[in-house]
Amino acid sequence: MDAVDTTMEKLRAQCLSRGASGIQGLARFFRRLDQDGSRSLGAEELQRGLAELGLELDMAEVRGVCRRWDRDGSGTLDLEEFLRALRPPLSRAREAVITAAFAKLDRSGDGVVTVDDLRGVYSGRAHPKPICPQVTLAEFQDYYSGVSASVDTDEEFVAMMTRAWRL
């Protein structure tokens, strides 16, 4: 485990120690650290915030953290990137039920759910917004990883997914 992973684990532990409001509290914490109002954290803002949590890192380490978590290549962390980085890894049970739900939708088996895959499985006629034309397994897992973070036990998560997707 490298320094970035260690920092992630410490920050995640801070979040979990705050209980159910931990993620919401971190969102407020993020907004408070965003002193320039850019809706993202630069390395200096992140370093200051980590120090407040007792995680003292030098600037090179903080830049490494930013690079690891920065998905859009902006050089800063937006709130979504910050919260995504804090999600605990999925357990095998959660990952398996997410993959099973995706497989149910991916009728062609090509690893991408398209509008053609959804025909006969889902009707979007009553849906007020247009449906995204395709979703990959990674995007599906990313979405449910966020949902998973708010469900306490594997049993509850698996039951929820099983009911929702009729697995």
C-alpha positions as a Markdown table, in Angstrom:
| # | Residue | x | y | z |
|---|---|---|---|---|
| 1 | Met | 0.0 | 0.0 | 0.0 |
| 2 | Asp | 1.5 | 3.3 | -1.1 |
| 3 | Ala | 1.2 | 6.8 | 0.6 |
| 4 | Val | -1.9 | 7.7 | -1.4 |
| 5 | Asp | -3.7 | 4.5 | -0.5 |
| 6 | Thr | -2.7 | 5.0 | 3.2 |
| 7 | Thr | -4.1 | 8.6 | 3.1 |
| 8 | Met | -7.3 | 7.3 | 1.5 |
| 9 | Glu | -7.8 | 4.7 | 4.2 |
| 10 | Lys | -7.2 | 7.3 | 7.0 |
| 11 | Leu | -9.6 | 9.7 | 5.4 |
| 12 | Arg | -12.2 | 7.0 | 4.9 |
| 13 | Ala | -11.8 | 6.0 | 8.5 |
| 14 | Gln | -12.4 | 9.6 | 9.5 |
| 15 | Cys | -15.6 | 9.5 | 7.4 |
| 16 | Leu | -16.8 | 6.3 | 8.9 |
| 17 | Ser | -16.2 | 7.4 | 12.4 |
| 18 | Arg | -18.7 | 10.2 | 11.9 |
| 19 | Gly | -21.5 | 7.7 | 11.4 |
| 20 | Ala | -24.4 | 8.0 | 8.9 |
| 21 | Ser | -23.8 | 11.7 | 8.3 |
| 22 | Gly | -20.1 | 11.1 | 7.4 |
| 23 | Ile | -20.4 | 11.6 | 3.7 |
| 24 | Gln | -22.7 | 14.6 | 4.0 |
| 25 | Gly | -20.3 | 16.0 | 6.6 |
| 26 | Leu | -17.4 | 15.5 | 4.1 |
| 27 | Ala | -19.4 | 17.3 | 1.4 |
| 28 | Arg | -19.8 | 20.3 | 3.8 |
| 29 | Phe | -16.1 | 20.0 | 4.7 |
| 30 | Phe | -15.2 | 20.0 | 1.0 |
| 31 | Arg | -17.2 | 23.2 | 0.4 |
| 32 | Arg | -15.6 | 24.9 | 3.4 |
| 33 | Leu | -12.1 | 24.0 | 2.1 |
| 34 | Asp | -12.9 | 25.4 | -1.4 |
| 35 | Gln | -11.9 | 28.9 | -0.3 |
| 36 | Asp | -11.6 | 30.3 | -3.9 |
| 37 | Gly | -15.2 | 29.2 | -4.7 |
| 38 | Ser | -14.0 | 27.1 | -7.8 |
| 39 | Arg | -16.1 | 24.1 | -6.7 |
| 40 | Ser | -12.9 | 22.1 | -6.7 |
| 41 | Leu | -9.9 | 21.6 | -4.5 |
| 42 | Gly | -6.4 | 22.5 | -5.6 |
| 43 | Ala | -3.4 | 20.8 | -3.9 |
| 44 | Glu | -3.0 | 23.7 | -1.3 |
| 45 | Glu | -6.7 | 23.5 | -0.3 |
| 46 | Leu | -6.6 | 19.7 | 0.0 |
| 47 | Gln | -3.4 | 19.8 | 2.0 |
| 48 | Arg | -4.9 | 22.3 | 4.5 |
| 49 | Gly | -8.0 | 20.1 | 4.8 |
| 50 | Leu | -6.1 | 16.9 | 5.3 |
| 51 | Ala | -4.0 | 18.6 | 8.0 |
| 52 | Glu | -7.2 | 19.6 | 9.8 |
| 53 | Leu | -8.0 | 15.9 | 9.9 |
| 54 | Gly | -4.6 | 15.1 | 11.3 |
| 55 | Leu | -3.2 | 13.8 | 8.0 |
| 56 | Glu | 0.0 | 15.8 | 7.5 |
| 57 | Leu | 1.3 | 15.4 | 3.9 |
| 58 | Asp | 4.0 | 17.2 | 2.1 |
| 59 | Met | 3.1 | 19.0 | -1.1 |
| 60 | Ala | 4.5 | 16.2 | -3.3 |
| 61 | Glu | 2.3 | 13.6 | -1.5 |
| 62 | Val | -0.8 | 15.9 | -1.8 |
| 63 | Arg | -0.2 | 16.4 | -5.6 |
| 64 | Gly | 0.1 | 12.6 | -5.9 |
| 65 | Val | -3.3 | 12.3 | -4.1 |
| 66 | Cys | -4.8 | 14.8 | -6.5 |
| 67 | Arg | -3.4 | 13.0 | -9.5 |
| 68 | Arg | -4.8 | 9.7 | -8.3 |
| 69 | Trp | -8.3 | 11.0 | -7.6 |
| 70 | Asp | -8.6 | 13.5 | -10.5 |
| 71 | Arg | -10.6 | 11.7 | -13.1 |
| 72 | Asp | -11.2 | 14.5 | -15.5 |
| 73 | Gly | -7.6 | 15.7 | -15.8 |
| 74 | Ser | -8.3 | 19.2 | -14.4 |
| 75 | Gly | -5.5 | 19.0 | -11.9 |
| 76 | Thr | -8.0 | 19.6 | -9.1 |
| 77 | Leu | -10.6 | 17.6 | -7.3 |
| 78 | Asp | -14.3 | 18.3 | -7.7 |
| 79 | Leu | -16.8 | 17.1 | -5.1 |
| 80 | Glu | -17.8 | 14.1 | -7.1 |
| 81 | Glu | -14.2 | 13.0 | -7.5 |
| 82 | Phe | -13.6 | 13.6 | -3.8 |
| 83 | Leu | -16.6 | 11.6 | -2.7 |
| 84 | Arg | -15.9 | 8.8 | -5.2 |
| 85 | Ala | -12.4 | 8.4 | -3.9 |
| 86 | Leu | -13.8 | 8.0 | -0.3 |
| 87 | Arg | -16.2 | 5.2 | -1.1 |
| 88 | Pro | -15.2 | 1.9 | 0.5 |
| 89 | Pro | -14.3 | -0.9 | -2.0 |
| 90 | Leu | -17.2 | -3.1 | -2.9 |
| 91 | Ser | -17.3 | -6.5 | -1.2 |
| 92 | Arg | -17.5 | -9.6 | -3.4 |
| 93 | Ala | -21.2 | -10.1 | -2.6 |
| 94 | Arg | -22.0 | -6.5 | -3.6 |
| 95 | Glu | -19.9 | -6.7 | -6.8 |
| 96 | Ala | -21.5 | -10.0 | -7.7 |
| 97 | Val | -25.1 | -8.7 | -7.4 |
| 98 | Ile | -24.2 | -5.5 | -9.3 |
| 99 | Thr | -22.7 | -7.6 | -12.1 |
| 100 | Ala | -25.8 | -9.9 | -12.2 |
| 101 | Ala | -28.1 | -6.9 | -12.5 |
| 102 | Phe | -26.0 | -5.5 | -15.3 |
| 103 | Ala | -25.9 | -8.9 | -17.1 |
| 104 | Lys | -29.7 | -9.0 | -16.9 |
| 105 | Leu | -29.9 | -5.7 | -18.8 |
| 106 | Asp | -27.0 | -6.5 | -21.2 |
| 107 | Arg | -29.0 | -8.9 | -23.4 |
| 108 | Ser | -26.5 | -8.9 | -26.2 |
| 109 | Gly | -23.7 | -9.8 | -23.8 |
| 110 | Asp | -21.3 | -7.2 | -25.3 |
| 111 | Gly | -20.5 | -5.4 | -22.1 |
| 112 | Val | -22.6 | -2.3 | -22.9 |
| 113 | Val | -26.3 | -1.8 | -22.2 |
| 114 | Thr | -27.9 | -0.1 | -25.2 |
| 115 | Val | -31.4 | 1.0 | -26.1 |
| 116 | Asp | -31.7 | -2.3 | -28.1 |
| 117 | Asp | -30.8 | -4.3 | -24.9 |
| 118 | Leu | -33.6 | -2.5 | -23.0 |
| 119 | Arg | -36.4 | -3.1 | -25.5 |
| 120 | Gly | -38.7 | -5.6 | -24.0 |
| 121 | Val | -37.1 | -5.3 | -20.5 |
| 122 | Tyr | -37.8 | -1.6 | -19.8 |
| 123 | Ser | -40.3 | 0.9 | -21.1 |
| 124 | Gly | -39.2 | 4.5 | -21.1 |
| 125 | Arg | -42.5 | 5.9 | -22.4 |
| 126 | Ala | -43.6 | 7.2 | -19.0 |
| 127 | His | -40.1 | 8.4 | -18.1 |
| 128 | Pro | -39.9 | 12.2 | -18.1 |
| 129 | Lys | -36.2 | 12.4 | -19.2 |
| 130 | Pro | -34.5 | 10.8 | -22.2 |
| 131 | Ile | -32.6 | 7.6 | -21.5 |
| 132 | Cys | -28.9 | 7.5 | -21.9 |
| 133 | Pro | -28.1 | 5.5 | -25.1 |
| 134 | Gln | -25.6 | 3.2 | -23.5 |
| 135 | Val | -24.0 | 2.3 | -20.1 |
| 136 | Thr | -20.9 | 0.2 | -19.5 |
| 137 | Leu | -20.4 | -2.2 | -16.7 |
| 138 | Ala | -17.8 | 0.2 | -15.2 |
| 139 | Glu | -20.4 | 3.0 | -15.2 |
| 140 | Phe | -23.0 | 0.8 | -13.7 |
| 141 | Gln | -20.6 | -0.4 | -11.0 |
| 142 | Asp | -19.6 | 3.2 | -10.3 |
| 143 | Tyr | -23.2 | 4.3 | -9.8 |
| 144 | Tyr | -24.0 | 1.4 | -7.5 |
| 145 | Ser | -20.8 | 1.9 | -5.6 |
| 146 | Gly | -22.2 | 5.2 | -4.6 |
| 147 | Val | -25.5 | 3.6 | -3.6 |
| 148 | Ser | -23.6 | 0.9 | -1.7 |
| 149 | Ala | -21.8 | 3.5 | 0.5 |
| 150 | Ser | -25.1 | 4.3 | 2.1 |
| 151 | Val | -26.2 | 0.7 | 2.8 |
| 152 | Asp | -24.8 | -0.8 | 6.0 |
| 153 | Thr | -24.6 | -4.5 | 5.3 |
| 154 | Asp | -24.0 | -6.8 | 2.4 |
| 155 | Glu | -27.2 | -8.6 | 3.2 |
| 156 | Glu | -29.3 | -5.4 | 2.9 |
| 157 | Phe | -27.5 | -4.3 | -0.3 |
| 158 | Val | -28.0 | -7.7 | -1.9 |
| 159 | Ala | -31.6 | -7.8 | -0.9 |
| 160 | Met | -32.2 | -4.4 | -2.3 |
| 161 | Met | -30.6 | -5.2 | -5.6 |
| 162 | Thr | -32.4 | -8.5 | -5.8 |
| 163 | Arg | -35.7 | -6.9 | -5.3 |
| 164 | Ala | -35.0 | -3.9 | -7.6 |
| 165 | Trp | -33.7 | -6.0 | -10.5 |
| 166 | Arg | -35.8 | -9.1 | -9.8 |
| 167 | Leu | -32.7 | -11.3 | -9.7 |
